[in-house]
Amino acid sequence: CLRWRPQPGPPLRQGLGTQAGGLRAERAGGDSKDVSVQRERKGETVLSAAQKVKEAGRDFTYFIVVLVGIGVTGGLFYVIFKELFSSSSPSKIYGDALEKCRSHPEVIAVFGESIKGYGEATRRGRRQFVSHIEYVKDGLKYMRLKFYIEGFESGKRGTVHVEVKENPEKGRFEVRYIFVDVDTYPRRTIVVEDNR
C-alpha cells in the first residue's frame, strides 16, 4: 500500500517508481494523487502458461478418476443384473425351484402352507449362499444346486436337490429334476419334478 503525502517544496516532475514483485507504481507529477499500477507482462506469461499446464494436468487426472468410477459402477451393475435376472444364475434357478416346492401338493402336506428356503450357513451365520456346482457333459453345461426348506408351523426340515441342463436352442437352463429329502421323521423323498 502506497501512501502519498504532499511534501513542501517543488512538485515532483520525474516519475516516482517502486518495483516490488513485478509491480510498478508511478506518480504522475504535481500534487495529483493518481497512481497507476502496471504488472509486467513478461513474467505473467510464463506463470500463466505454467498454471494452465498444471490445471490441465489436474483436470485430466479428475477425468481419469471419473472414467474409472463409471467403469467400476457399470461393471457392478452388470454383475448384479446377470446374477439376479439371468436365467442361468444360481439365484434365479434357486428362486424358481423354491416356488415349485412351495406349490407342490406333497411338499405342502409335509411342511405346511408357509415354507421358507435358505442356503448354506456362512461364517457370519447368514444362510444366503446356495451351494451349487457347474460342469460340462457332452458339450452341454449342467448345474446342480442344494438348498434347504423348513415349514414354519410344522418345524419340519428338508434338503432340496436340483439339477438343470443347458438348452442350446433356447439359450437357457431347463430343469432335469427337483426332489426333496425330508430330514425329520418320518424320512422320505418327494419328487417335485423329473424330466430325465
Disulfide bonds with the S-S distance in Angstrom:
none
